C-alpha cells in the first residue's frame, strides 16, 4: 500500500475511533441522577432497610428502566419537603397527594396505598363518625405531614404538633395526648420494632380517616420537571407490565397492591 493509502486508512480509523468515543460520551451524558429527599418511614422506606425499603426499590427500578440513577437524601420530613420545594433536591420520595403541594410539585402516578388512622390507648372509649367529633381531644400530628395539613383547619386548637412520629407514640403512652393520627402499618411497625414493651397498648380507631395513594413529587423549580415525572410514569408502567413490580413487593415482604 502506498504512503498516501496508509495515510487515508489511518485517517479513516481516527474518524471511527473519535465517533465511538463521542457516542460513549453522549451515552454517559444522557444518564441523569435524580436526587429525592425523604425521611425514614419504616417499613416502607428507611436508610437502614435493604435497598432503602420497598418504596425506594420500586422508584429506583422504575427510573433505571428509563436510564436514570436514583440518589436518596435522608432528612427530617419537614426539611426534606422544604429543601425539595425550592429545588435543592429534585423532589420527594414518597408523598400523599395534597392540593397545597400541587403549587410546588408535580406528582407521579400512584404506586402504593396507605391507610391514615387515629390511634388511641387500648381501653379508652373514643368513637367518631366525623373529625369534628374529636374537637374536645388533644390530637398529635407530625409537622408538615399530610394528616397535619388535612386536620389543621378542622381541629385548630386541638392539635399537638411534633417533629417525628415516635414522639406521638411516647406522648400517647404518657397520656399527654388523647389521640394521634398517622399511617397504620408504619406505626404498627414502629411499635413492634422500637417500642415492643408497648405492643398491645395502642390501637387504631375505625373507620380510617383516609386511604391515600403514595407518589413521588418532583419540584417545579427543577428543569424538565414534567419530563422527569413522565419518564418515571413510563418506567413504572414497564415494571408493572413485566412483573418486576410484583416481584419487588413480594421480596420486601408485602402483599401485592392494586395500582
C-alpha positions as CSV (number, residue, x, y, z in Angstrom):
1,X,0.0,0.0,0.0
2,X,1.3,3.5,-0.8
3,X,2.1,6.0,1.8
4,X,-0.9,8.0,0.6
5,X,-3.1,4.9,1.0
6,X,-1.8,4.3,4.5
7,X,-2.5,7.9,5.5
8,X,-6.1,7.6,4.3
9,X,-6.6,4.4,6.2
10,X,-5.1,5.9,9.4
11,X,-7.3,9.0,8.9
12,X,-10.4,6.8,8.5
13,X,-9.6,4.8,11.6
14,X,-9.2,8.0,13.6
15,X,-12.6,9.2,12.5
16,X,-14.2,5.8,13.5
17,X,-12.4,5.9,17.0
18,X,-13.5,9.5,17.6
19,X,-17.1,8.6,16.6
20,X,-17.2,5.7,19.1
21,X,-15.7,7.9,21.8
22,X,-18.3,10.6,21.1
23,X,-21.1,8.0,21.2
24,X,-19.8,6.7,24.6
25,X,-19.7,10.3,26.0
26,X,-23.2,11.0,24.7
27,X,-24.5,7.8,26.3
28,X,-22.9,8.6,29.6
29,X,-24.1,12.2,29.5
30,X,-27.7,11.0,29.0
31,X,-27.7,9.1,32.3
32,X,-29.1,11.6,34.7
33,X,-29.1,11.2,38.5
34,X,-32.4,12.0,40.2
35,X,-31.9,13.1,43.9
36,X,-35.0,12.7,46.0
37,X,-35.2,13.7,49.7
38,X,-37.3,11.9,52.3
39,X,-37.2,10.8,55.9
40,X,-37.1,7.3,57.4
41,X,-40.6,5.7,57.3
42,X,-40.4,2.1,58.1
43,X,-41.4,-0.4,56.8
44,X,-41.8,1.5,53.5
45,X,-38.5,3.3,53.3
46,X,-35.6,4.0,55.5
47,X,-31.8,4.4,55.2
48,X,-31.2,1.1,57.2
49,X,-33.5,-1.1,55.1
50,X,-32.3,-3.2,52.2
51,X,-32.4,-1.2,49.0
52,X,-33.8,1.6,51.1
53,X,-37.1,-0.3,51.5
54,X,-39.9,-1.4,49.2
55,X,-40.8,2.1,48.0
56,X,-37.2,3.2,47.3
57,X,-36.7,-0.1,45.5
58,X,-39.8,0.5,43.2
59,X,-38.8,4.1,42.5
60,X,-35.2,3.2,41.7
61,X,-36.2,0.4,39.4
62,X,-38.7,2.5,37.5
63,X,-36.2,5.2,37.0
64,X,-33.5,2.7,35.9
65,X,-35.8,1.5,33.1
66,X,-35.7,5.0,31.7
67,X,-31.9,5.5,32.0
68,X,-31.8,7.4,35.3
69,X,-29.9,6.7,38.5
70,X,-31.6,7.4,41.9
71,X,-29.9,9.0,44.9
72,X,-31.9,9.4,48.2
73,X,-31.1,12.0,50.8
74,X,-32.4,11.0,54.2
75,X,-33.5,14.0,56.2
76,X,-36.2,15.0,58.7
77,X,-39.5,15.2,56.9
78,X,-40.1,19.0,57.1
79,X,-36.5,19.7,56.0
80,X,-36.9,17.2,53.1
81,X,-40.1,19.0,51.9
82,X,-38.7,22.5,52.3
83,X,-35.4,21.7,50.5
84,X,-37.1,20.0,47.6
85,X,-39.7,22.7,47.1
86,X,-37.0,25.3,46.4
87,X,-35.1,22.9,44.1
88,X,-32.2,22.0,46.3
89,X,-33.2,18.4,45.5
90,X,-35.2,17.1,42.5
91,X,-38.1,16.1,44.6
92,X,-39.5,13.9,47.4
93,X,-39.5,10.1,47.7
94,X,-43.0,9.0,48.9
95,X,-45.7,11.5,49.5
96,X,-49.5,11.6,49.6
97,X,-51.5,14.0,47.4
98,X,-52.5,17.3,48.9
99,X,-53.9,20.3,46.9
100,X,-51.5,22.7,48.6
101,X,-48.4,20.8,47.3
102,X,-49.6,20.9,43.6
103,X,-48.5,24.5,43.5
104,X,-44.9,23.4,44.4
105,X,-44.6,19.9,42.9
106,X,-45.7,17.7,40.0
107,X,-47.0,14.3,41.2
108,X,-46.2,11.0,39.7
109,X,-48.9,8.3,39.1
110,X,-49.7,6.5,42.4
111,X,-47.9,3.2,43.1
112,X,-48.7,2.3,46.7
113,X,-51.6,2.7,49.2
114,X,-51.5,3.8,52.8
115,X,-54.3,4.0,55.4
116,X,-54.4,7.0,57.7
117,X,-56.0,6.3,61.1
118,X,-56.4,7.7,64.6
119,X,-54.6,5.9,67.4
120,X,-55.7,5.7,71.0
121,X,-54.7,3.8,74.1
122,X,-56.4,0.4,74.3
123,X,-59.4,0.5,76.6
124,X,-60.1,4.2,76.1
125,X,-63.7,4.8,74.8
126,X,-63.3,7.2,71.9
127,X,-65.5,6.9,68.9
128,X,-66.1,9.2,65.9
129,X,-68.1,9.4,62.7
130,X,-66.7,12.9,61.8
131,X,-63.5,14.7,62.5
132,X,-65.5,17.3,64.4
133,X,-66.4,14.7,67.0
134,X,-62.8,14.8,68.1
135,X,-62.5,18.6,68.8
136,X,-62.5,18.0,72.6
137,X,-59.5,15.7,72.4
138,X,-55.8,16.5,72.2
139,X,-54.7,15.1,68.9
140,X,-51.0,14.6,68.0
141,X,-49.7,15.1,64.4
142,X,-46.3,15.3,62.8
143,X,-45.4,18.7,61.5
144,X,-45.9,19.3,57.7
145,X,-47.3,15.8,57.3
146,X,-50.4,15.2,55.1
147,X,-52.5,14.4,58.3
148,X,-51.4,17.8,59.7
149,X,-52.5,19.6,56.5
150,X,-55.7,17.6,56.5
151,X,-56.7,18.4,60.1
152,X,-55.3,21.9,60.8
153,X,-58.4,23.7,59.6
154,X,-61.0,21.4,61.3
155,X,-59.1,20.8,64.6
156,X,-57.5,24.1,65.1
157,X,-56.6,24.4,68.8
158,X,-56.8,20.7,69.3
159,X,-53.6,19.7,67.5
160,X,-50.4,18.9,69.3
161,X,-47.6,19.2,66.7
162,X,-44.3,17.3,66.9
163,X,-41.3,16.8,64.7
164,X,-41.3,13.0,64.4
165,X,-43.9,10.2,64.6
166,X,-42.2,8.4,67.5
167,X,-42.9,11.4,69.8
168,X,-46.6,10.9,69.3
169,X,-46.3,7.3,70.5
170,X,-44.4,8.4,73.6
171,X,-46.9,11.2,74.3
172,X,-49.9,8.9,74.0
173,X,-48.3,6.4,76.3
174,X,-47.6,9.2,78.8
175,X,-51.2,10.4,78.4
176,X,-50.1,13.8,77.3
177,X,-52.3,13.5,74.3
178,X,-55.6,11.5,73.8
179,X,-55.0,10.5,70.2
180,X,-52.6,10.8,67.3
181,X,-53.1,10.4,63.6
182,X,-50.6,8.7,61.2
183,X,-50.3,5.8,58.7
184,X,-51.5,2.5,60.1
185,X,-48.8,-0.1,59.1
186,X,-45.9,2.3,59.6
187,X,-46.9,3.0,63.3
188,X,-47.6,-0.7,64.0
189,X,-44.1,-1.5,62.6
190,X,-42.5,1.3,64.7
191,X,-44.1,0.0,67.9
192,X,-43.2,-3.6,67.2
193,X,-39.5,-2.8,66.4
194,X,-38.7,0.2,68.5
195,X,-41.2,0.0,71.4
196,X,-42.0,-3.7,71.8
197,X,-42.8,-3.1,75.5
198,X,-45.8,-1.1,74.4
199,X,-47.1,-3.6,71.9
200,X,-50.8,-4.2,72.5
201,X,-51.3,-0.9,74.4
202,X,-52.2,1.2,71.4
203,X,-54.9,0.5,68.9
204,X,-56.4,2.2,65.7
205,X,-59.8,3.7,65.6
206,X,-62.2,2.7,62.9
207,X,-63.1,3.7,60.3
208,X,-59.8,5.0,58.7
209,X,-59.6,8.8,58.4
210,X,-58.4,8.4,54.8
211,X,-56.9,5.9,52.4
212,X,-54.1,7.6,50.4
213,X,-52.1,6.8,47.3
214,X,-48.4,7.2,47.5
215,X,-46.5,9.1,44.8
216,X,-43.1,10.7,44.2
217,X,-43.1,14.5,43.8
218,X,-40.8,16.5,41.5
219,X,-40.2,20.1,42.3
220,X,-41.4,22.7,39.9
221,X,-38.2,24.6,40.5
222,X,-36.3,21.8,38.7
223,X,-35.6,22.0,35.0
224,X,-37.6,19.5,32.9
225,X,-39.7,18.6,36.0
226,X,-42.7,17.3,34.0
227,X,-40.5,15.2,31.7
228,X,-38.9,13.6,34.8
229,X,-42.4,12.7,36.1
230,X,-43.5,11.4,32.6
231,X,-40.3,9.3,32.4
232,X,-40.9,7.9,35.9
233,X,-44.5,7.0,35.0
234,X,-43.4,5.2,31.9
235,X,-40.8,3.3,33.8
236,X,-43.4,2.4,36.4
237,X,-45.7,1.0,33.8
238,X,-42.9,-1.1,32.3
239,X,-42.2,-2.8,35.7
240,X,-45.9,-3.3,36.3
241,X,-46.3,-4.9,32.9
242,X,-43.4,-7.3,33.1
243,X,-44.0,-8.5,36.6
244,X,-41.0,-6.7,38.2
245,X,-43.2,-4.6,40.4
246,X,-44.9,-7.6,41.9
247,X,-41.5,-9.3,42.4
248,X,-40.2,-6.3,44.4
249,X,-43.4,-6.2,46.5
250,X,-43.0,-9.9,47.5
251,X,-39.2,-9.7,48.0
252,X,-39.9,-6.9,50.6
253,X,-42.5,-8.9,52.5
254,X,-45.6,-7.1,51.3
255,X,-48.8,-8.3,49.7
256,X,-49.4,-7.2,46.2
257,X,-51.1,-3.9,45.9
258,X,-53.6,-2.9,43.2
259,X,-52.5,0.0,41.0
